[in-house]
Amino acid sequence: MKSTNIGIANLVVSNKLKDSYFNNSMIDESKKLTTDFFSVVKSSPILQLEFKVFNALENKTIENEVVATRYIDNNIKLFEVYTISEIEAERGKMNQFLLENVVSDIKDADYDLDKIKLYEAIDTLITESLNDYDKVDVDNIHESFEIVLNHLKTPKKQALTEGKETELVDSNIIEIAINKFNEKYDSLNEDDRNLLKKLMKSNDREKQGLFEEYKTECLAILEGVKKDSIEEKILKTIQKIKEMKHNSMTLDDDIIGLHELKRGLL
């Protein structure tokens, strides 16, 4: 059986961790599974390269077709130093973290099927580029290339602001959930989980509204405090919050920081 590519493997592992946090169930086990998974990836040059290429082709936007085509080709060529058997052997190291029939099971579950289609297309471009001449499936290469090219040309911000009901499993949000929430709390409470759900399912406009809402609430709490001994610090904090601007690159982190500040003030 063909091994699962890094895109689908990462999607499955990330989803397990996300569900554990949202349901407040088996968090330690899921964190260990995620840590072990990325340890395996980091210890393998092939899996590291695959992770880098999948991430680049998924998240990059290049609207110029000629440039986008060259970008795809340059990424796929990075695998020329390896054989298919070498790649399959390294991918096999991820099987311990996955379901036996992960590709068929994942298509029946609550996953973004467009992502899976993209991952399978990237996988095809990699493997077909390394196939012997008489085994190359030209039609398969062409279809897969079109999928990756069209995805690469699609502005990613636009995809996030059209109200599309796609669940975005963002590794940055998962990292924030671990590093920011679990450093202070034994487990996420309902309010924490609701915030993470909002961040994952909200588009940029909705996140900006949430950001402004938290700013307003934190300022209202701080401005209501009248203790002289801490007045200077409060005034500095108020000014810092007022100066905070919407930044799409740090928006999730900023919202969670304001969320934590509000909790600490109440």
C-alpha atoms as an extended CHARMM CRD file, in Angstrom:
* protein
*
       266  EXT
         1         1  MET       CA              0.0000000000        0.0000000000        0.0000000000  PROA      1               0.0000000000
         2         2  LYS       CA              1.2640000000        3.4610000000       -0.9140000000  PROA      2               0.0000000000
         3         3  SER       CA              2.3480000000        5.5500000000        2.0770000000  PROA      3               0.0000000000
         4         4  THR       CA              0.4770000000        8.7050000000        3.0050000000  PROA      4               0.0000000000
         5         5  ASN       CA              2.0310000000       12.0000000000        1.9690000000  PROA      5               0.0000000000
         6         6  ILE       CA              3.0560000000       14.6360000000        4.5290000000  PROA      6               0.0000000000
         7         7  GLY       CA              0.1270000000       16.9230000000        3.7320000000  PROA      7               0.0000000000
         8         8  ILE       CA             -2.5580000000       14.4180000000        4.6650000000  PROA      8               0.0000000000
         9         9  ALA       CA             -0.4970000000       13.0550000000        7.5690000000  PROA      9               0.0000000000
        10        10  ASN       CA             -0.1120000000       16.5430000000        9.0430000000  PROA      10              0.0000000000
        11        11  LEU       CA             -3.8280000000       17.2110000000        8.5390000000  PROA      11              0.0000000000
        12        12  VAL       CA             -4.8010000000       14.0610000000       10.4550000000  PROA      12              0.0000000000
        13        13  VAL       CA             -2.3940000000       14.6590000000       13.3550000000  PROA      13              0.0000000000
        14        14  SER       CA             -3.3070000000       18.3460000000       13.6340000000  PROA      14              0.0000000000
        15        15  ASN       CA             -6.9970000000       17.4870000000       13.6140000000  PROA      15              0.0000000000
        16        16  LYS       CA             -6.5270000000       15.0180000000       16.4650000000  PROA      16              0.0000000000
        17        17  LEU       CA             -4.7980000000       17.6720000000       18.5480000000  PROA      17              0.0000000000
        18        18  LYS       CA             -7.4030000000       20.2940000000       17.6880000000  PROA      18              0.0000000000
        19        19  ASP       CA            -10.2940000000       17.9870000000       18.6170000000  PROA      19              0.0000000000
        20        20  SER       CA             -8.6270000000       17.1140000000       21.9220000000  PROA      20              0.0000000000
        21        21  TYR       CA             -8.3760000000       20.7860000000       22.8850000000  PROA      21              0.0000000000
        22        22  PHE       CA            -11.8860000000       21.6100000000       21.7920000000  PROA      22              0.0000000000
        23        23  ASN       CA            -13.3650000000       18.6140000000       23.6240000000  PROA      23              0.0000000000
        24        24  ASN       CA            -10.9980000000       18.8690000000       26.6040000000  PROA      24              0.0000000000
        25        25  SER       CA            -10.2480000000       15.1710000000       26.2120000000  PROA      25              0.0000000000
        26        26  MET       CA             -6.9350000000       13.2760000000       26.0260000000  PROA      26              0.0000000000
        27        27  ILE       CA             -4.9840000000       16.5170000000       25.6180000000  PROA      27              0.0000000000
        28        28  ASP       CA             -1.6980000000       15.0880000000       26.9640000000  PROA      28              0.0000000000
        29        29  GLU       CA             -1.9420000000       12.0510000000       24.6940000000  PROA      29              0.0000000000
        30        30  SER       CA             -2.6220000000       14.2080000000       21.6440000000  PROA      30              0.0000000000
        31        31  LYS       CA              0.2050000000       16.6040000000       22.5010000000  PROA      31              0.0000000000
        32        32  LYS       CA              2.6020000000       13.6510000000       22.7960000000  PROA      32              0.0000000000
        33        33  LEU       CA              1.3950000000       12.2300000000       19.4860000000  PROA      33              0.0000000000
        34        34  THR       CA              1.9290000000       15.5950000000       17.8000000000  PROA      34              0.0000000000
        35        35  THR       CA              5.3690000000       16.0460000000       19.3660000000  PROA      35              0.0000000000
        36        36  ASP       CA              6.4040000000       12.5140000000       18.3510000000  PROA      36              0.0000000000
        37        37  PHE       CA              5.0930000000       13.0690000000       14.8290000000  PROA      37              0.0000000000
        38        38  PHE       CA              7.0920000000       16.2490000000       14.2910000000  PROA      38              0.0000000000
        39        39  SER       CA             10.1590000000       14.6220000000       15.8560000000  PROA      39              0.0000000000
        40        40  VAL       CA              9.9760000000       11.9560000000       13.1670000000  PROA      40              0.0000000000
        41        41  VAL       CA              9.5940000000       14.6170000000       10.4800000000  PROA      41              0.0000000000
        42        42  LYS       CA             12.4870000000       16.6940000000       11.8120000000  PROA      42              0.0000000000
        43        43  SER       CA             14.7710000000       13.6490000000       11.9050000000  PROA      43              0.0000000000
        44        44  SER       CA             14.2100000000       12.9140000000        8.2160000000  PROA      44              0.0000000000
        45        45  PRO       CA             15.6680000000       15.2010000000        5.4900000000  PROA      45              0.0000000000
        46        46  ILE       CA             13.1520000000       13.8000000000        3.0030000000  PROA      46              0.0000000000
        47        47  LEU       CA             10.1310000000       14.4580000000        5.2300000000  PROA      47              0.0000000000
        48        48  GLN       CA             11.4670000000       17.9080000000        6.0810000000  PROA      48              0.0000000000
        49        49  LEU       CA             11.7650000000       18.6930000000        2.3760000000  PROA      49              0.0000000000
        50        50  GLU       CA              8.3070000000       17.3130000000        1.6880000000  PROA      50              0.0000000000
        51        51  PHE       CA              6.8340000000       19.3780000000        4.5400000000  PROA      51              0.0000000000
        52        52  LYS       CA              8.5160000000       22.5220000000        3.1710000000  PROA      52              0.0000000000
        53        53  VAL       CA              7.3250000000       21.9370000000       -0.4080000000  PROA      53              0.0000000000
        54        54  PHE       CA              3.7430000000       21.0590000000        0.5390000000  PROA      54              0.0000000000
        55        55  ASN       CA              3.5490000000       24.1230000000        2.7650000000  PROA      55              0.0000000000
        56        56  ALA       CA              4.9790000000       26.3880000000        0.0450000000  PROA      56              0.0000000000
        57        57  LEU       CA              2.6300000000       25.1730000000       -2.6780000000  PROA      57              0.0000000000
        58        58  GLU       CA             -0.3800000000       25.3420000000       -0.3720000000  PROA      58              0.0000000000
        59        59  ASN       CA              0.1470000000       28.8160000000        1.0840000000  PROA      59              0.0000000000
        60        60  LYS       CA              1.9510000000       30.7840000000       -1.6230000000  PROA      60              0.0000000000
        61        61  THR       CA              0.0560000000       33.0570000000       -4.0130000000  PROA      61              0.0000000000
        62        62  ILE       CA              1.5220000000       33.7820000000       -7.4640000000  PROA      62              0.0000000000
        63        63  GLU       CA             -1.0390000000       35.2000000000       -9.8710000000  PROA      63              0.0000000000
        64        64  ASN       CA              1.2720000000       35.3030000000      -12.8850000000  PROA      64              0.0000000000
        65        65  GLU       CA              0.8940000000       31.9240000000      -14.6010000000  PROA      65              0.0000000000
        66        66  VAL       CA              4.4110000000       31.7990000000      -16.0410000000  PROA      66              0.0000000000
        67        67  VAL       CA              6.0110000000       32.5850000000      -12.6840000000  PROA      67              0.0000000000
        68        68  ALA       CA              3.6720000000       30.1870000000      -10.8750000000  PROA      68              0.0000000000
        69        69  THR       CA              4.5470000000       27.3940000000      -13.3100000000  PROA      69              0.0000000000
        70        70  ARG       CA              8.2530000000       27.9520000000      -12.7550000000  PROA      70              0.0000000000
        71        71  TYR       CA              7.6940000000       27.9910000000       -8.9890000000  PROA      71              0.0000000000
        72        72  ILE       CA              5.9490000000       24.6060000000       -9.1020000000  PROA      72              0.0000000000
        73        73  ASP       CA              8.6720000000       23.1160000000      -11.3000000000  PROA      73              0.0000000000
        74        74  ASN       CA             11.4480000000       24.4060000000       -9.0260000000  PROA      74              0.0000000000
        75        75  ASN       CA              9.8050000000       22.8990000000       -5.9550000000  PROA      75              0.0000000000
        76        76  ILE       CA              9.2110000000       19.5120000000       -7.5610000000  PROA      76              0.0000000000
        77        77  LYS       CA             12.7940000000       19.3830000000       -8.8910000000  PROA      77              0.0000000000
        78        78  LEU       CA             14.0700000000       19.4650000000       -5.3140000000  PROA      78              0.0000000000
        79        79  PHE       CA             13.1820000000       15.7560000000       -5.0760000000  PROA      79              0.0000000000
        80        80  GLU       CA             15.3770000000       14.7250000000       -8.0140000000  PROA      80              0.0000000000
        81        81  VAL       CA             18.1730000000       13.6510000000       -5.6650000000  PROA      81              0.0000000000
        82        82  TYR       CA             15.9130000000       10.9270000000       -4.1910000000  PROA      82              0.0000000000
        83        83  THR       CA             14.2180000000        7.8170000000       -5.5270000000  PROA      83              0.0000000000
        84        84  ILE       CA             10.5650000000        6.8620000000       -5.0990000000  PROA      84              0.0000000000
        85        85  SER       CA             11.5770000000        3.9640000000       -2.8670000000  PROA      85              0.0000000000
        86        86  GLU       CA             13.5680000000        6.2930000000       -0.6100000000  PROA      86              0.0000000000
        87        87  ILE       CA             10.6150000000        8.6650000000       -0.2940000000  PROA      87              0.0000000000
        88        88  GLU       CA              8.1890000000        5.7990000000        0.3910000000  PROA      88              0.0000000000
        89        89  ALA       CA             10.5090000000        4.4080000000        3.0770000000  PROA      89              0.0000000000
        90        90  GLU       CA             10.6180000000        7.7410000000        4.9070000000  PROA      90              0.0000000000
        91        91  ARG       CA              6.8660000000        8.2330000000        4.5750000000  PROA      91              0.0000000000
        92        92  GLY       CA              6.3930000000        4.8230000000        6.1480000000  PROA      92              0.0000000000
        93        93  LYS       CA              7.7920000000        6.2340000000        9.3930000000  PROA      93              0.0000000000
        94        94  MET       CA              4.5770000000        8.2870000000        9.7340000000  PROA      94              0.0000000000
        95        95  ASN       CA              2.2550000000        5.2810000000        9.5790000000  PROA      95              0.0000000000
        96        96  GLN       CA              2.3220000000        4.7830000000       13.3490000000  PROA      96              0.0000000000
        97        97  PHE       CA              0.4560000000        8.0780000000       13.7720000000  PROA      97              0.0000000000
        98        98  LEU       CA             -2.2440000000        7.4390000000       11.1690000000  PROA      98              0.0000000000
        99        99  LEU       CA             -5.2890000000        5.3240000000       10.4780000000  PROA      99              0.0000000000
       100       100  GLU       CA             -4.7260000000        2.1940000000        8.4190000000  PROA      100             0.0000000000
       101       101  ASN       CA             -6.8880000000        3.4300000000        5.5430000000  PROA      101             0.0000000000
       102       102  VAL       CA             -6.3060000000        7.1030000000        6.1690000000  PROA      102             0.0000000000
       103       103  VAL       CA             -6.9520000000        8.3870000000        2.6410000000  PROA      103             0.0000000000
       104       104  SER       CA            -10.3560000000        6.7020000000        2.2830000000  PROA      104             0.0000000000
       105       105  ASP       CA            -11.3450000000        7.4180000000        5.8910000000  PROA      105             0.0000000000
       106       106  ILE       CA            -10.3480000000       11.0750000000        5.7310000000  PROA      106             0.0000000000
       107       107  LYS       CA            -12.5620000000       11.6340000000        2.6850000000  PROA      107             0.0000000000
       108       108  ASP       CA            -15.5740000000       10.3720000000        4.6280000000  PROA      108             0.0000000000
       109       109  ALA       CA            -14.7970000000       12.5330000000        7.6690000000  PROA      109             0.0000000000
       110       110  ASP       CA            -15.0910000000       16.2330000000        8.3960000000  PROA      110             0.0000000000
       111       111  TYR       CA            -12.0500000000       17.3930000000        6.4200000000  PROA      111             0.0000000000
       112       112  ASP       CA            -11.5020000000       19.9800000000        3.7240000000  PROA      112             0.0000000000
       113       113  LEU       CA            -11.6910000000       17.8650000000        0.5780000000  PROA      113             0.0000000000
       114       114  ASP       CA            -10.1000000000       20.6310000000       -1.5050000000  PROA      114             0.0000000000
       115       115  LYS       CA             -6.9980000000       20.3840000000        0.6740000000  PROA      115             0.0000000000
       116       116  ILE       CA             -6.8650000000       16.6300000000        0.2290000000  PROA      116             0.0000000000
       117       117  LYS       CA             -7.2350000000       17.0320000000       -3.5340000000  PROA      117             0.0000000000
       118       118  LEU       CA             -4.3560000000       19.5460000000       -3.5170000000  PROA      118             0.0000000000
       119       119  TYR       CA             -2.1340000000       17.2710000000       -1.3960000000  PROA      119             0.0000000000
       120       120  GLU       CA             -2.7820000000       14.3170000000       -3.6940000000  PROA      120             0.0000000000
       121       121  ALA       CA             -1.9820000000       16.4670000000       -6.7420000000  PROA      121             0.0000000000
       122       122  ILE       CA              1.3480000000       17.6000000000       -5.2360000000  PROA      122             0.0000000000
       123       123  ASP       CA              2.0810000000       13.9980000000       -4.3320000000  PROA      123             0.0000000000
       124       124  THR       CA              1.4230000000       12.9310000000       -7.9350000000  PROA      124             0.0000000000
       125       125  LEU       CA              3.7740000000       15.5840000000       -9.3240000000  PROA      125             0.0000000000
       126       126  ILE       CA              6.5430000000       14.3910000000       -6.9970000000  PROA      126             0.0000000000
       127       127  THR       CA              6.1760000000       10.6760000000       -7.6590000000  PROA      127             0.0000000000
       128       128  GLU       CA              5.5420000000       10.9600000000      -11.4010000000  PROA      128             0.0000000000
       129       129  SER       CA              8.6320000000       13.1700000000      -11.7910000000  PROA      129             0.0000000000
       130       130  LEU       CA             10.7040000000       10.2970000000      -10.3980000000  PROA      130             0.0000000000
       131       131  ASN       CA              9.0010000000        7.4720000000      -12.3000000000  PROA      131             0.0000000000
       132       132  ASP       CA             10.7780000000        5.5220000000      -15.0060000000  PROA      132             0.0000000000
       133       133  TYR       CA             10.0440000000        6.8310000000      -18.4980000000  PROA      133             0.0000000000
       134       134  ASP       CA              7.7670000000        3.9190000000      -19.4290000000  PROA      134             0.0000000000
       135       135  LYS       CA              5.7170000000        4.3090000000      -16.2260000000  PROA      135             0.0000000000
       136       136  VAL       CA              4.9750000000        8.0230000000      -16.4270000000  PROA      136             0.0000000000
       137       137  ASP       CA              1.2580000000        8.8910000000      -16.6320000000  PROA      137             0.0000000000
       138       138  VAL       CA              1.1960000000       12.0970000000      -18.6830000000  PROA      138             0.0000000000
       139       139  ASP       CA             -2.5470000000       12.6810000000      -18.2230000000  PROA      139             0.0000000000
       140       140  ASN       CA             -2.2130000000       12.3020000000      -14.4650000000  PROA      140             0.0000000000
       141       141  ILE       CA              0.6710000000       14.7840000000      -14.4110000000  PROA      141             0.0000000000
       142       142  HSD       CA             -1.3060000000       17.2980000000      -16.4740000000  PROA      142             0.0000000000
       143       143  GLU       CA             -4.4290000000       17.0630000000      -14.2880000000  PROA      143             0.0000000000
       144       144  SER       CA             -2.4070000000       17.3300000000      -11.0760000000  PROA      144             0.0000000000
       145       145  PHE       CA             -0.3880000000       20.2600000000      -12.3970000000  PROA      145             0.0000000000
       146       146  GLU       CA             -3.6010000000       22.1390000000      -13.2460000000  PROA      146             0.0000000000
       147       147  ILE       CA             -4.9050000000       21.6170000000       -9.6940000000  PROA      147             0.0000000000
       148       148  VAL       CA             -1.7120000000       22.9280000000       -8.1010000000  PROA      148             0.0000000000
       149       149  LEU       CA             -1.3600000000       25.8000000000      -10.5830000000  PROA      149             0.0000000000
       150       150  ASN       CA             -4.9420000000       27.0020000000      -10.0750000000  PROA      150             0.0000000000
       151       151  HSD       CA             -4.5130000000       26.8380000000       -6.3050000000  PROA      151             0.0000000000
       152       152  LEU       CA             -1.2470000000       28.7580000000       -6.4610000000  PROA      152             0.0000000000
       153       153  LYS       CA             -2.8460000000       31.4910000000       -8.6020000000  PROA      153             0.0000000000
       154       154  THR       CA             -5.8000000000       31.9220000000       -6.2220000000  PROA      154             0.0000000000
       155       155  PRO       CA             -5.3390000000       34.8320000000       -3.7650000000  PROA      155             0.0000000000
       156       156  LYS       CA             -5.4180000000       33.2200000000       -0.3280000000  PROA      156             0.0000000000
       157       157  LYS       CA             -6.8570000000       36.2730000000        1.4510000000  PROA      157             0.0000000000
       158       158  GLN       CA             -9.7850000000       36.2920000000       -0.9400000000  PROA      158             0.0000000000
       159       159  ALA       CA            -10.4800000000       32.6650000000       -0.1430000000  PROA      159             0.0000000000
       160       160  LEU       CA            -10.6920000000       33.5450000000        3.5280000000  PROA      160             0.0000000000
       161       161  THR       CA            -13.0910000000       36.4640000000        3.1370000000  PROA      161             0.0000000000
       162       162  GLU       CA            -15.8290000000       35.0190000000        0.9940000000  PROA      162             0.0000000000
       163       163  GLY       CA            -17.6890000000       33.3760000000        3.8730000000  PROA      163             0.0000000000
       164       164  LYS       CA            -16.5460000000       29.9260000000        2.8360000000  PROA      164             0.0000000000
       165       165  GLU       CA            -17.3940000000       27.3740000000        5.5220000000  PROA      165             0.0000000000
       166       166  THR       CA            -13.9640000000       25.7580000000        5.4120000000  PROA      166             0.0000000000
       167       167  GLU       CA            -12.3920000000       24.6650000000        8.6600000000  PROA      167             0.0000000000
       168       168  LEU       CA             -8.8380000000       25.9460000000        8.6180000000  PROA      168             0.0000000000
       169       169  VAL       CA             -6.5150000000       23.7360000000       10.6230000000  PROA      169             0.0000000000
       170       170  ASP       CA             -3.8280000000       26.3230000000       11.2260000000  PROA      170             0.0000000000
       171       171  SER       CA             -0.6280000000       25.0140000000       12.8230000000  PROA      171             0.0000000000
       172       172  ASN       CA              0.0700000000       28.5140000000       14.1870000000  PROA      172             0.0000000000
       173       173  ILE       CA             -3.2220000000       28.4870000000       16.1100000000  PROA      173             0.0000000000
       174       174  ILE       CA             -2.4700000000       25.0330000000       17.4870000000  PROA      174             0.0000000000
       175       175  GLU       CA              0.9550000000       26.2670000000       18.6160000000  PROA      175             0.0000000000
       176       176  ILE       CA             -0.6540000000       29.2920000000       20.2700000000  PROA      176             0.0000000000
       177       177  ALA       CA             -3.1510000000       27.0200000000       22.0110000000  PROA      177             0.0000000000
       178       178  ILE       CA             -0.3450000000       24.9700000000       23.5240000000  PROA      178             0.0000000000
       179       179  ASN       CA              2.1350000000       27.7310000000       24.3260000000  PROA      179             0.0000000000
       180       180  LYS       CA             -0.1840000000       30.4860000000       25.5240000000  PROA      180             0.0000000000
       181       181  PHE       CA             -3.1370000000       28.7200000000       27.1390000000  PROA      181             0.0000000000
       182       182  ASN       CA             -1.5580000000       25.5920000000       28.5920000000  PROA      182             0.0000000000
       183       183  GLU       CA              1.3870000000       27.4800000000       30.0820000000  PROA      183             0.0000000000
       184       184  LYS       CA             -1.0440000000       29.0550000000       32.5500000000  PROA      184             0.0000000000
       185       185  TYR       CA             -3.9900000000       26.6730000000       32.7580000000  PROA      185             0.0000000000
       186       186  ASP       CA             -4.1990000000       22.9270000000       33.3360000000  PROA      186             0.0000000000
       187       187  SER       CA             -6.7370000000       22.6420000000       30.5340000000  PROA      187             0.0000000000
       188       188  LEU       CA             -8.7250000000       24.8840000000       28.2640000000  PROA      188             0.0000000000
       189       189  ASN       CA            -12.0520000000       26.0160000000       29.6630000000  PROA      189             0.0000000000
       190       190  GLU       CA            -15.1740000000       26.4750000000       27.5640000000  PROA      190             0.0000000000
       191       191  ASP       CA            -14.4020000000       30.1510000000       26.9220000000  PROA      191             0.0000000000
       192       192  ASP       CA            -10.9000000000       29.2920000000       25.6320000000  PROA      192             0.0000000000
       193       193  ARG       CA            -12.2000000000       26.5720000000       23.3300000000  PROA      193             0.0000000000
       194       194  ASN       CA            -14.9110000000       28.8420000000       21.9830000000  PROA      194             0.0000000000
       195       195  LEU       CA            -12.2990000000       31.4820000000       21.1550000000  PROA      195             0.0000000000
       196       196  LEU       CA            -10.1340000000       28.9850000000       19.2590000000  PROA      196             0.0000000000
       197       197  LYS       CA            -13.1720000000       27.7620000000       17.3340000000  PROA      197             0.0000000000
       198       198  LYS       CA            -13.9900000000       31.3340000000       16.3890000000  PROA      198             0.0000000000
       199       199  LEU       CA            -10.4260000000       31.9710000000       15.2220000000  PROA      199             0.0000000000
       200       200  MET       CA            -10.3590000000       28.8510000000       13.0880000000  PROA      200             0.0000000000
       201       201  LYS       CA            -13.7440000000       29.4050000000       11.4750000000  PROA      201             0.0000000000
       202       202  SER       CA            -13.7090000000       33.2200000000       11.1090000000  PROA      202             0.0000000000
       203       203  ASN       CA            -12.6390000000       35.1190000000        8.0470000000  PROA      203             0.0000000000
       204       204  ASP       CA            -10.3450000000       38.1420000000        8.2940000000  PROA      204             0.0000000000
       205       205  ARG       CA            -13.2250000000       40.6310000000        8.5860000000  PROA      205             0.0000000000
       206       206  GLU       CA            -14.8020000000       38.6520000000       11.4480000000  PROA      206             0.0000000000
       207       207  LYS       CA            -11.4520000000       38.3820000000       13.2040000000  PROA      207             0.0000000000
       208       208  GLN       CA            -10.9770000000       42.1280000000       12.9390000000  PROA      208             0.0000000000
       209       209  GLY       CA            -14.3730000000       42.6100000000       14.5990000000  PROA      209             0.0000000000
       210       210  LEU       CA            -13.3760000000       40.2090000000       17.3800000000  PROA      210             0.0000000000
       211       211  PHE       CA            -10.0900000000       42.0700000000       17.8010000000  PROA      211             0.0000000000
       212       212  GLU       CA            -11.8740000000       45.4250000000       18.1970000000  PROA      212             0.0000000000
       213       213  GLU       CA            -14.3810000000       43.8700000000       20.5950000000  PROA      213             0.0000000000
       214       214  TYR       CA            -11.6300000000       42.6060000000       22.8960000000  PROA      214             0.0000000000
       215       215  LYS       CA             -9.8290000000       45.9420000000       22.7280000000  PROA      215             0.0000000000
       216       216  THR       CA            -13.0070000000       47.7610000000       23.8020000000  PROA      216             0.0000000000
       217       217  GLU       CA            -13.7150000000       45.3510000000       26.6490000000  PROA      217             0.0000000000
       218       218  CYS       CA            -10.1520000000       45.4810000000       28.0090000000  PROA      218             0.0000000000
       219       219  LEU       CA            -10.0850000000       49.2900000000       27.8320000000  PROA      219             0.0000000000
       220       220  ALA       CA            -13.4270000000       49.5150000000       29.6500000000  PROA      220             0.0000000000
       221       221  ILE       CA            -12.1180000000       47.3330000000       32.4770000000  PROA      221             0.0000000000
       222       222  LEU       CA             -8.8020000000       49.1860000000       32.7750000000  PROA      222             0.0000000000
       223       223  GLU       CA            -10.3610000000       52.6370000000       32.6250000000  PROA      223             0.0000000000
       224       224  GLY       CA            -12.6960000000       51.6360000000       35.4380000000  PROA      224             0.0000000000
       225       225  VAL       CA             -9.8060000000       50.9580000000       37.8170000000  PROA      225             0.0000000000
       226       226  LYS       CA             -9.0280000000       53.9970000000       40.0250000000  PROA      226             0.0000000000
       227       227  LYS       CA             -6.2540000000       52.7910000000       42.3370000000  PROA      227             0.0000000000
       228       228  ASP       CA             -3.5370000000       55.4620000000       42.5620000000  PROA      228             0.0000000000
       229       229  SER       CA             -0.6230000000       53.0520000000       43.1550000000  PROA      229             0.0000000000
       230       230  ILE       CA             -1.0680000000       51.3370000000       39.8210000000  PROA      230             0.0000000000
       231       231  GLU       CA             -2.5280000000       54.2400000000       37.8660000000  PROA      231             0.0000000000
       232       232  GLU       CA              0.6420000000       54.8710000000       35.8340000000  PROA      232             0.0000000000
       233       233  LYS       CA              0.9180000000       51.2410000000       34.7350000000  PROA      233             0.0000000000
       234       234  ILE       CA             -2.7580000000       51.1660000000       33.8660000000  PROA      234             0.0000000000
       235       235  LEU       CA             -2.4360000000       54.3290000000       31.7870000000  PROA      235             0.0000000000
       236       236  LYS       CA              0.5280000000       52.8380000000       29.8970000000  PROA      236             0.0000000000
       237       237  THR       CA             -1.4250000000       49.6380000000       29.2660000000  PROA      237             0.0000000000
       238       238  ILE       CA             -4.4480000000       51.6050000000       28.0790000000  PROA      238             0.0000000000
       239       239  GLN       CA             -2.2700000000       53.5950000000       25.6800000000  PROA      239             0.0000000000
       240       240  LYS       CA             -0.6160000000       50.4200000000       24.3680000000  PROA      240             0.0000000000
       241       241  ILE       CA             -3.9980000000       48.8230000000       23.6810000000  PROA      241             0.0000000000
       242       242  LYS       CA             -5.2650000000       51.9550000000       21.9540000000  PROA      242             0.0000000000
       243       243  GLU       CA             -2.2140000000       51.9200000000       19.7000000000  PROA      243             0.0000000000
       244       244  MET       CA             -2.7890000000       48.2980000000       18.6590000000  PROA      244             0.0000000000
       245       245  LYS       CA             -3.6870000000       48.0860000000       14.9720000000  PROA      245             0.0000000000
       246       246  HSD       CA             -5.2230000000       45.3510000000       12.8780000000  PROA      246             0.0000000000
       247       247  ASN       CA             -2.3960000000       43.2460000000       11.4560000000  PROA      247             0.0000000000
       248       248  SER       CA             -3.4190000000       40.0980000000        9.5760000000  PROA      248             0.0000000000
       249       249  MET       CA             -0.0090000000       38.5190000000       10.2230000000  PROA      249             0.0000000000
       250       250  THR       CA             -0.3830000000       38.7020000000       14.0340000000  PROA      250             0.0000000000
       251       251  LEU       CA             -4.1690000000       38.8870000000       14.3710000000  PROA      251             0.0000000000
       252       252  ASP       CA             -4.7340000000       35.4970000000       16.0190000000  PROA      252             0.0000000000
       253       253  ASP       CA             -1.9310000000       36.1000000000       18.5110000000  PROA      253             0.0000000000
       254       254  ASP       CA             -3.1940000000       39.6330000000       19.2770000000  PROA      254             0.0000000000
       255       255  ILE       CA             -6.7550000000       38.4210000000       19.9090000000  PROA      255             0.0000000000
       256       256  ILE       CA             -5.5520000000       35.6730000000       22.2350000000  PROA      256             0.0000000000
       257       257  GLY       CA             -3.3260000000       38.1680000000       24.0800000000  PROA      257             0.0000000000
       258       258  LEU       CA             -6.3080000000       40.4690000000       24.6410000000  PROA      258             0.0000000000
       259       259  HSD       CA             -8.4070000000       37.4670000000       25.6690000000  PROA      259             0.0000000000
       260       260  GLU       CA             -5.8090000000       36.5580000000       28.3220000000  PROA      260             0.0000000000
       261       261  LEU       CA             -5.5600000000       40.1630000000       29.4960000000  PROA      261             0.0000000000
       262       262  LYS       CA             -9.3300000000       40.3770000000       29.8800000000  PROA      262             0.0000000000
       263       263  ARG       CA             -9.3860000000       37.1450000000       31.8870000000  PROA      263             0.0000000000
       264       264  GLY       CA             -6.6320000000       38.4250000000       34.1550000000  PROA      264             0.0000000000
       265       265  LEU       CA             -8.4940000000       41.6640000000       34.8180000000  PROA      265             0.0000000000
       266       266  LEU       CA            -11.8290000000       40.1120000000       35.7010000000  PROA      266             0.0000000000
